[in-house]
Amino acid sequence: MSEDRYHINIFKPNGEFQKTEVKYIWMILIVWALGTYGFQLLLRIVQRNPQGESFLTDMQFLGFPFHYWFTGQFLIIMFIVLCIWFNILIDGLEDRMGKGDIRS
């Protein structure tokens, strides 16, 4: 087997399969970044005082302050869902492109 077959460059993908795969990777990274850093930016924008109090820190969700639940619980759940979503996308891409299992 040649080494060229497995060469992947995320900034300059070759072929339709790699281009679509890289598009999926960027899409997942953007969703993750918006969830992680976008919420932190929102907390900073809506704070009432230098201590960081806002309606998001005053709200309760499942008995926890909303900002704590979001960063401590929801982001972990979001990460797991993004991993599952990425795998579903890649499985569908492999089926469409006829790539199948690597072991074959």
N, CA, C and O atoms as a MOPAC input file, in Angstrom:
PM7 MOZYME 1SCF
protein

 N      0.83500 1    -1.18800 1     0.00000 1
 C      0.00000 1     0.00000 1     0.00000 1
 C      0.87500 1     1.24400 1     0.00000 1
 O      1.92000 1     1.29500 1     0.64800 1
 N      0.43200 1     2.21200 1    -0.72100 1
 C      1.21500 1     3.43400 1    -0.77900 1
 C      0.80900 1     4.36800 1     0.36000 1
 O     -0.33500 1     4.34900 1     0.81200 1
 N      1.74700 1     5.17400 1     0.81000 1
 C      1.49700 1     6.11900 1     1.89100 1
 C      0.62600 1     7.27900 1     1.41700 1
 O     -0.02500 1     7.92100 1     2.24100 1
 N      0.59300 1     7.57100 1     0.11000 1
 C     -0.20300 1     8.66600 1    -0.43000 1
 C     -1.68700 1     8.44000 1    -0.18600 1
 O     -2.45300 1     9.39700 1    -0.07200 1
 N     -2.08300 1     7.21400 1    -0.10900 1
 C     -3.49400 1     6.86700 1     0.02500 1
 C     -4.09000 1     7.41700 1     1.31800 1
 O     -5.28500 1     7.70800 1     1.36800 1
 N     -3.28200 1     7.56100 1     2.35800 1
 C     -3.76600 1     7.99200 1     3.65600 1
 C     -3.33900 1     9.40800 1     4.02200 1
 O     -3.48200 1     9.80900 1     5.17700 1
 N     -2.82700 1    10.15800 1     3.08600 1
 C     -2.40100 1    11.53300 1     3.33600 1
 C     -3.62400 1    12.44500 1     3.38100 1
 O     -4.38800 1    12.52300 1     2.41900 1
 N     -3.79700 1    13.12900 1     4.50100 1
 C     -4.92400 1    14.05300 1     4.65800 1
 C     -4.37600 1    15.39400 1     5.13200 1
 O     -3.61700 1    15.45800 1     6.09900 1
 N     -4.76300 1    16.45300 1     4.45000 1
 C     -4.40200 1    17.80200 1     4.83900 1
 C     -5.69800 1    18.55700 1     5.06500 1
 O     -6.45700 1    18.78100 1     4.12300 1
 N     -5.96200 1    18.95600 1     6.31400 1
 C     -7.24000 1    19.58800 1     6.64700 1
 C     -7.40200 1    20.95400 1     5.97000 1
 O     -8.52500 1    21.43100 1     5.80600 1
 N     -6.30300 1    21.57800 1     5.58100 1
 C     -6.39000 1    22.88400 1     4.94000 1
 C     -6.44800 1    22.80800 1     3.41400 1
 O     -6.81800 1    23.78000 1     2.75600 1
 N     -6.08500 1    21.65900 1     2.85500 1
 C     -6.13300 1    21.48800 1     1.40200 1
 C     -6.48100 1    20.03100 1     1.08600 1
 O     -5.62100 1    19.24800 1     0.68100 1
 N     -7.77000 1    19.68000 1     1.28100 1
 C     -8.16400 1    18.27900 1     1.06400 1
 C     -8.16900 1    17.91300 1    -0.42300 1
 O     -8.42800 1    18.74800 1    -1.28900 1
 N     -7.87400 1    16.64100 1    -0.68600 1
 C     -7.88200 1    16.11700 1    -2.05200 1
 C     -9.10300 1    15.22200 1    -2.22400 1
 O     -9.40200 1    14.40400 1    -1.35400 1
 N     -9.79300 1    15.37100 1    -3.31400 1
 C    -10.91300 1    14.49600 1    -3.61200 1
 C    -12.20000 1    14.90800 1    -2.91700 1
 O    -12.19000 1    15.66500 1    -1.94600 1
 N    -13.29800 1    14.39600 1    -3.43100 1
 C    -14.61700 1    14.74900 1    -2.91700 1
 C    -14.83100 1    14.22500 1    -1.49600 1
 O    -15.42100 1    14.91400 1    -0.66400 1
 N    -14.35800 1    13.02400 1    -1.21900 1
 C    -14.53600 1    12.43900 1     0.11000 1
 C    -13.85100 1    13.28900 1     1.17400 1
 O    -14.46600 1    13.62300 1     2.18600 1
 N    -12.59600 1    13.64000 1     0.95800 1
 C    -11.86000 1    14.42900 1     1.94300 1
 C    -12.43300 1    15.83100 1     2.08000 1
 O    -12.47900 1    16.37400 1     3.18400 1
 N    -12.86900 1    16.42400 1     0.97700 1
 C    -13.46000 1    17.76700 1     1.05300 1
 C    -14.71800 1    17.75600 1     1.90300 1
 O    -14.92700 1    18.65200 1     2.72000 1
 N    -15.54900 1    16.75300 1     1.71600 1
 C    -16.77700 1    16.65400 1     2.50500 1
 C    -16.45300 1    16.35300 1     3.96400 1
 O    -17.07600 1    16.91300 1     4.86500 1
 N    -15.48400 1    15.47400 1     4.20200 1
 C    -15.08400 1    15.14600 1     5.57400 1
 C    -14.55200 1    16.38800 1     6.29900 1
 O    -14.89600 1    16.62100 1     7.45800 1
 N    -13.73400 1    17.16600 1     5.63700 1
 C    -13.18800 1    18.38200 1     6.23700 1
 C    -14.31200 1    19.39600 1     6.49100 1
 O    -14.29300 1    20.10500 1     7.49700 1
 N    -15.28200 1    19.46200 1     5.58400 1
 C    -16.43700 1    20.34000 1     5.80500 1
 C    -17.18800 1    19.93500 1     7.06900 1
 O    -17.58900 1    20.79800 1     7.85000 1
 N    -17.38200 1    18.63900 1     7.28300 1
 C    -18.03700 1    18.14400 1     8.49400 1
 C    -17.21600 1    18.47900 1     9.74000 1
 O    -17.77400 1    18.87000 1    10.76600 1
 N    -15.90300 1    18.32900 1     9.65100 1
 C    -15.03600 1    18.63400 1    10.79000 1
 C    -15.15800 1    20.10400 1    11.17300 1
 O    -15.31500 1    20.42800 1    12.35000 1
 N    -15.08700 1    20.99000 1    10.19300 1
 C    -15.20100 1    22.42600 1    10.47200 1
 C    -16.57500 1    22.76500 1    11.04400 1
 O    -16.68700 1    23.59700 1    11.94400 1
 N    -17.61800 1    22.12100 1    10.52200 1
 C    -18.96700 1    22.37000 1    11.00500 1
 C    -19.07800 1    21.98300 1    12.48800 1
 O    -19.63400 1    22.73500 1    13.28800 1
 N    -18.55500 1    20.82200 1    12.84300 1
 C    -18.60100 1    20.36900 1    14.23300 1
 C    -17.76900 1    21.29400 1    15.12600 1
 O    -18.20000 1    21.63700 1    16.22700 1
 N    -16.58500 1    21.69800 1    14.66500 1
 C    -15.73900 1    22.59900 1    15.45100 1
 C    -16.40300 1    23.95300 1    15.69000 1
 O    -16.27800 1    24.52400 1    16.77400 1
 N    -17.10600 1    24.46500 1    14.68700 1
 C    -17.78900 1    25.75200 1    14.83700 1
 C    -18.91800 1    25.64300 1    15.85200 1
 O    -19.07000 1    26.52400 1    16.69900 1
 N    -19.70900 1    24.58300 1    15.78300 1
 C    -20.79100 1    24.38700 1    16.75400 1
 C    -20.20500 1    24.27300 1    18.16100 1
 O    -20.72000 1    24.88000 1    19.10000 1
 N    -19.12500 1    23.49400 1    18.30800 1
 C    -18.48700 1    23.33600 1    19.61900 1
 C    -17.96200 1    24.69000 1    20.13100 1
 O    -18.16700 1    25.02700 1    21.29700 1
 N    -17.29800 1    25.45300 1    19.28000 1
 C    -16.73600 1    26.74500 1    19.69100 1
 C    -17.82700 1    27.72600 1    20.07800 1
 O    -17.68100 1    28.46000 1    21.05600 1
 N    -18.91900 1    27.74900 1    19.32600 1
 C    -20.02300 1    28.64000 1    19.67400 1
 C    -20.63700 1    28.25100 1    21.01100 1
 O    -20.94700 1    29.12000 1    21.82600 1
 N    -20.81200 1    26.97000 1    21.24100 1
 C    -21.36400 1    26.52900 1    22.51900 1
 C    -20.44700 1    26.85000 1    23.68200 1
 O    -20.91200 1    27.27100 1    24.74200 1
 N    -19.16200 1    26.65800 1    23.50000 1
 C    -18.21000 1    26.85800 1    24.59200 1
 C    -17.87700 1    28.33400 1    24.79900 1
 O    -18.07400 1    28.87600 1    25.88600 1
 N    -17.37800 1    28.96900 1    23.76200 1
 C    -16.91200 1    30.35000 1    23.91300 1
 C    -18.02200 1    31.36800 1    23.71900 1
 O    -17.96600 1    32.45600 1    24.29100 1
 N    -19.02500 1    31.03700 1    22.92800 1
 C    -20.14200 1    31.95600 1    22.72400 1
 C    -20.90100 1    32.20700 1    24.00500 1
 O    -21.29100 1    33.34000 1    24.28700 1
 N    -21.11900 1    31.14200 1    24.79700 1
 C    -21.83100 1    31.31400 1    26.06800 1
 C    -21.01200 1    32.13800 1    27.04400 1
 O    -21.56400 1    32.97700 1    27.75600 1
 N    -19.70800 1    31.91500 1    27.09000 1
 C    -18.85700 1    32.70600 1    27.97800 1
 C    -18.87100 1    34.18500 1    27.56800 1
 O    -18.88600 1    35.07200 1    28.42100 1
 N    -18.86700 1    34.43300 1    26.27500 1
 C    -18.95600 1    35.80500 1    25.78600 1
 C    -20.30500 1    36.41800 1    26.14700 1
 O    -20.37400 1    37.58200 1    26.54300 1
 N    -21.37700 1    35.64100 1    26.01000 1
 C    -22.70900 1    36.12000 1    26.38800 1
 C    -22.75800 1    36.46700 1    27.87500 1
 O    -23.32500 1    37.49400 1    28.24800 1
 N    -22.17800 1    35.63400 1    28.71800 1
 C    -22.12900 1    35.93700 1    30.15400 1
 C    -21.42000 1    37.26400 1    30.41000 1
 O    -21.84400 1    38.05900 1    31.24900 1
 N    -20.34200 1    37.48700 1    29.67900 1
 C    -19.57800 1    38.72900 1    29.84300 1
 C    -20.38100 1    39.94200 1    29.36700 1
 O    -20.32700 1    41.00600 1    29.98500 1
 N    -21.12000 1    39.78200 1    28.27700 1
 C    -21.88700 1    40.89500 1    27.71100 1
 C    -23.04300 1    41.30600 1    28.61900 1
 O    -23.31000 1    42.49700 1    28.77300 1
 N    -23.73300 1    40.33200 1    29.22300 1
 C    -24.94300 1    40.64900 1    29.98400 1
 C    -24.69800 1    40.83700 1    31.48000 1
 O    -25.65900 1    40.97200 1    32.23800 1
 N    -23.45100 1    40.84800 1    31.92400 1
 C    -23.20500 1    41.01700 1    33.35600 1
 C    -23.62200 1    42.40200 1    33.82700 1
 O    -23.48500 1    43.39000 1    33.10500 1
 N    -24.13800 1    42.45400 1    35.06200 1
 C    -24.61900 1    43.71000 1    35.64900 1
 C    -23.52700 1    44.45800 1    36.39300 1
 O    -23.56200 1    45.68600 1    36.47500 1
 N    -22.56600 1    43.74000 1    36.93100 1
 C    -21.53300 1    44.38200 1    37.74600 1
 C    -20.20600 1    43.65500 1    37.54700 1
 O    -20.16700 1    42.61200 1    36.89500 1
 N    -19.13000 1    44.18700 1    38.09400 1
 C    -17.81500 1    43.55300 1    37.90500 1
 C    -17.70600 1    42.12900 1    38.47300 1
 O    -16.82200 1    41.37400 1    38.06700 1
 N    -18.58500 1    41.75800 1    39.39900 1
 C    -18.55800 1    40.40100 1    39.94300 1
 C    -19.15100 1    39.37200 1    38.98000 1
 O    -19.06400 1    38.17100 1    39.23500 1
 N    -19.74400 1    39.82000 1    37.89200 1
 C    -20.25100 1    38.91500 1    36.87600 1
 C    -21.70100 1    38.49700 1    37.06500 1
 O    -22.15900 1    37.57500 1    36.39100 1
 N    -22.43200 1    39.14200 1    37.95400 1
 C    -23.83800 1    38.78600 1    38.16100 1
 C    -24.67000 1    39.20900 1    36.96100 1
 O    -24.46300 1    40.28200 1    36.39300 1
 N    -25.61500 1    38.35100 1    36.58000 1
 C    -26.52900 1    38.65900 1    35.48100 1
 C    -27.76200 1    37.78900 1    35.63500 1
 O    -27.84700 1    36.98000 1    36.55900 1
 N    -28.72300 1    37.95500 1    34.72600 1
 C    -29.91900 1    37.11600 1    34.78600 1
 C    -29.56900 1    35.65400 1    34.53500 1
 O    -30.29100 1    34.76700 1    34.99000 1
 N    -28.48500 1    35.38400 1    33.82500 1
 C    -28.06700 1    34.00200 1    33.58900 1
 C    -27.47800 1    33.36100 1    34.84000 1
 O    -27.60000 1    32.15000 1    35.02800 1
 N    -26.84900 1    34.14900 1    35.69000 1
 C    -26.31500 1    33.59000 1    36.93400 1
 C    -27.38600 1    33.53200 1    38.01600 1
 O    -27.26000 1    32.75800 1    38.96500 1
 N    -28.42700 1    34.33100 1    37.88900 1
 C    -29.52600 1    34.31400 1    38.86300 1
 C    -30.51300 1    33.18400 1    38.59700 1
 O    -31.14600 1    32.69400 1    39.53200 1
 N    -30.65900 1    32.75600 1    37.33800 1
 C    -31.61000 1    31.70400 1    36.97300 1
 C    -31.19800 1    30.36500 1    37.55800 1
 O    -30.01100 1    30.08400 1    37.72000 1
 N    -32.18500 1    29.54300 1    37.87100 1
 C    -31.95400 1    28.18100 1    38.34400 1
 C    -32.44000 1    27.19400 1    37.29000 1
 O    -33.46200 1    27.41900 1    36.64300 1
 N    -31.70500 1    26.10200 1    37.12400 1
 C    -32.11100 1    25.03300 1    36.21200 1
 C    -31.75000 1    23.70900 1    36.86600 1
 O    -30.57900 1    23.44900 1    37.14400 1
 N    -32.74200 1    22.87900 1    37.11100 1
 C    -32.56400 1    21.59500 1    37.79900 1
 C    -31.85500 1    21.77500 1    39.14900 1
 O    -31.07400 1    20.92100 1    39.56900 1
 N    -32.13700 1    22.87800 1    39.80900 1
 C    -31.57100 1    23.13700 1    41.12700 1
 C    -30.18700 1    23.76200 1    41.12100 1
 O    -29.62900 1    24.02800 1    42.18600 1
 N    -29.62600 1    24.00000 1    39.95500 1
 C    -28.29600 1    24.59900 1    39.84000 1
 C    -28.41600 1    25.97800 1    39.21000 1
 O    -29.36700 1    26.22800 1    38.47000 1
 N    -27.47500 1    26.88400 1    39.48300 1
 C    -27.43700 1    28.13200 1    38.71400 1
 C    -27.27300 1    27.78700 1    37.22500 1
 O    -26.50800 1    26.88800 1    36.87500 1
 N    -27.98400 1    28.49600 1    36.36400 1
 C    -28.00100 1    28.14200 1    34.94500 1
 C    -26.61000 1    28.14400 1    34.33100 1
 O    -26.27400 1    27.23600 1    33.57200 1
 N    -25.80200 1    29.13800 1    34.64300 1
 C    -24.46100 1    29.19700 1    34.04000 1
 C    -23.61600 1    28.00200 1    34.47000 1
 O    -22.81100 1    27.50200 1    33.68300 1
 N    -23.78800 1    27.53900 1    35.70100 1
 C    -23.04400 1    26.36500 1    36.16400 1
 C    -23.52400 1    25.11600 1    35.44100 1
 O    -22.71800 1    24.30900 1    34.97800 1
 N    -24.85100 1    24.95800 1    35.34600 1
 C    -25.40100 1    23.77800 1    34.66100 1
 C    -24.95300 1    23.76100 1    33.20700 1
 O    -24.56800 1    22.71300 1    32.68700 1
 N    -25.00000 1    24.91800 1    32.54500 1
 C    -24.64000 1    24.97400 1    31.12500 1
 C    -23.19900 1    24.54700 1    30.91400 1
 O    -22.91800 1    23.70500 1    30.06100 1
 N    -22.28200 1    25.12000 1    31.68400 1
 C    -20.86800 1    24.79200 1    31.46100 1
 C    -20.47400 1    23.44500 1    32.06500 1
 O    -19.60100 1    22.76700 1    31.52400 1
 N    -21.08600 1    23.05000 1    33.15500 1
 C    -20.69600 1    21.81800 1    33.81900 1
 C    -21.41500 1    20.57500 1    33.33600 1
 O    -20.88700 1    19.47000 1    33.46200 1
 N    -22.59500 1    20.73000 1    32.79300 1
 C    -23.38900 1    19.57900 1    32.39000 1
 C    -23.70000 1    19.59500 1    30.88800 1
 O    -23.41100 1    18.63700 1    30.17100 1
 N    -24.28900 1    20.69300 1    30.43300 1
 C    -24.75600 1    20.75600 1    29.04600 1
 C    -23.61900 1    20.63000 1    28.04400 1
 O    -23.76300 1    19.93800 1    27.03700 1
 N    -22.49500 1    21.28300 1    28.29800 1
 C    -21.39700 1    21.22400 1    27.32800 1
 C    -20.83500 1    19.81600 1    27.18600 1
 O    -20.38400 1    19.43900 1    26.10400 1
 N    -20.85700 1    19.03600 1    28.25900 1
 C    -20.42900 1    17.64000 1    28.16500 1
 C    -21.42000 1    16.84700 1    27.31300 1
 O    -21.02500 1    16.05800 1    26.45500 1
 N    -22.70600 1    17.06800 1    27.56100 1
 C    -23.74000 1    16.40300 1    26.76100 1
 C    -23.62100 1    16.82900 1    25.30000 1
 O    -23.72800 1    15.99900 1    24.39800 1
 N    -23.39700 1    18.13600 1    25.06700 1
 C    -23.25800 1    18.63000 1    23.69900 1
 C    -22.05900 1    17.98200 1    23.00400 1
 O    -22.14500 1    17.64100 1    21.82400 1
 N    -20.95300 1    17.80800 1    23.71000 1
 C    -19.77100 1    17.17900 1    23.13600 1
 C    -20.07600 1    15.74100 1    22.71300 1
 O    -19.69300 1    15.31900 1    21.62200 1
 N    -20.75400 1    15.00200 1    23.56300 1
 C    -21.10200 1    13.61500 1    23.24600 1
 C    -22.03100 1    13.56500 1    22.03900 1
 O    -21.85100 1    12.73000 1    21.15200 1
 N    -23.02200 1    14.45300 1    21.99800 1
 C    -23.95300 1    14.50400 1    20.85500 1
 C    -23.20700 1    14.87400 1    19.58000 1
 O    -23.48100 1    14.30200 1    18.52500 1
 N    -22.27000 1    15.81800 1    19.64900 1
 C    -21.48300 1    16.18300 1    18.47200 1
 C    -20.63800 1    15.01600 1    17.97700 1
 O    -20.49700 1    14.82300 1    16.76900 1
 N    -20.07500 1    14.23600 1    18.89600 1
 C    -19.30200 1    13.04900 1    18.49200 1
 C    -20.19300 1    12.03900 1    17.77300 1
 O    -19.81200 1    11.49100 1    16.73900 1
 N    -21.36800 1    11.79800 1    18.32100 1
 C    -22.30700 1    10.86200 1    17.69000 1
 C    -22.73700 1    11.39000 1    16.33100 1
 O    -22.77600 1    10.64000 1    15.35600 1
 N    -23.06200 1    12.68800 1    16.26100 1
 C    -23.49500 1    13.31100 1    15.00400 1
 C    -22.38600 1    13.20000 1    13.94900 1
 O    -22.65900 1    12.88200 1    12.79100 1
 N    -21.13600 1    13.46400 1    14.34800 1
 C    -20.02100 1    13.36400 1    13.41100 1
 C    -19.89000 1    11.93700 1    12.87700 1
 O    -19.69400 1    11.73800 1    11.67900 1
 N    -19.99700 1    10.95100 1    13.75900 1
 C    -19.89400 1     9.56600 1    13.31400 1
 C    -21.01600 1     9.18200 1    12.36800 1
 O    -20.78900 1     8.44200 1    11.41000 1
 N    -22.22300 1     9.67100 1    12.61700 1
 C    -23.34500 1     9.40900 1    11.71300 1
 C    -23.08200 1    10.04900 1    10.35400 1
 O    -23.32500 1     9.43200 1     9.31600 1
 N    -22.58400 1    11.29200 1    10.35800 1
 C    -22.26900 1    11.97200 1     9.10000 1
 C    -21.19900 1    11.22100 1     8.31100 1
 O    -21.33300 1    11.03600 1     7.10100 1
 N    -20.14000 1    10.79000 1     8.99100 1
 C    -19.04900 1    10.09300 1     8.30900 1
 C    -19.50600 1     8.72600 1     7.81000 1
 O    -19.12800 1     8.32000 1     6.71100 1
 N    -20.31400 1     8.00600 1     8.59500 1
 C    -20.84700 1     6.71700 1     8.12600 1
 C    -21.68600 1     6.90300 1     6.87000 1
 O    -21.58400 1     6.11900 1     5.92600 1
 N    -22.52100 1     7.94900 1     6.86100 1
 C    -23.32000 1     8.23500 1     5.67100 1
 C    -22.45700 1     8.60600 1     4.48400 1
 O    -22.73900 1     8.20500 1     3.35400 1
 N    -21.40400 1     9.37400 1     4.73500 1
 C    -20.47700 1     9.76700 1     3.66700 1
 C    -19.76500 1     8.53900 1     3.09700 1
 O    -19.62600 1     8.41200 1     1.88100 1
 N    -19.32000 1     7.64400 1     3.96500 1
 C    -18.65100 1     6.42900 1     3.49400 1
 C    -19.61000 1     5.55500 1     2.68200 1
 O    -19.21100 1     4.96000 1     1.68000 1
 N    -20.85600 1     5.47800 1     3.10700 1
 C    -21.84000 1     4.69800 1     2.34700 1
 C    -22.09800 1     5.31300 1     0.97000 1
 O    -22.17600 1     4.60200 1    -0.03200 1
 N    -22.23100 1     6.65200 1     0.93200 1
 C    -22.47600 1     7.33400 1    -0.34900 1
 C    -21.29200 1     7.22300 1    -1.29600 1
 O    -21.47300 1     7.04300 1    -2.50100 1
 N    -20.07700 1     7.32800 1    -0.75700 1
 C    -18.87700 1     7.32100 1    -1.58800 1
 C    -18.34300 1     5.91200 1    -1.83100 1
 O    -17.40400 1     5.72600 1    -2.60600 1
 N    -18.93400 1     4.93100 1    -1.17600 1
 C    -18.49800 1     3.55500 1    -1.37000 1
 C    -17.17200 1     3.23900 1    -0.71600 1
 O    -16.47900 1     2.31600 1    -1.14400 1
 N    -16.80300 1     3.98500 1     0.31700 1
 C    -15.52000 1     3.74700 1     0.99300 1
 C    -15.59600 1     2.50200 1     1.85700 1
 O    -14.67100 1     1.68900 1     1.86000 1
 N    -16.68300 1     2.34600 1     2.58400 1
 C    -16.86900 1     1.16000 1     3.40400 1
 C    -15.86000 1     1.02600 1     4.51700 1
 O    -15.29500 1     2.01200 1     4.99100 1
 N    -15.64200 1    -0.20600 1     4.92600 1
 C    -14.76300 1    -0.50900 1     6.04900 1
 C    -13.30100 1    -0.52500 1     5.58400 1
 O    -12.99700 1    -1.02500 1     4.50100 1
 N    -12.41400 1     0.01500 1     6.39300 1
 C    -10.98800 1     0.07800 1     6.04900 1
 C    -10.38500 1    -1.32600 1     5.98200 1
 O     -9.46300 1    -1.56300 1     5.20100 1
 N    -10.88600 1    -2.24400 1     6.77800 1
 C    -10.30800 1    -3.58400 1     6.82400 1
 C    -10.48700 1    -4.36900 1     5.53400 1
 O     -9.80800 1    -5.37600 1     5.33200 1
 N    -11.37600 1    -3.93600 1     4.66700 1
 C    -11.59900 1    -4.70000 1     3.43900 1
 C    -10.55100 1    -4.42300 1     2.38600 1
 O    -10.60600 1    -4.99300 1     1.29600 1

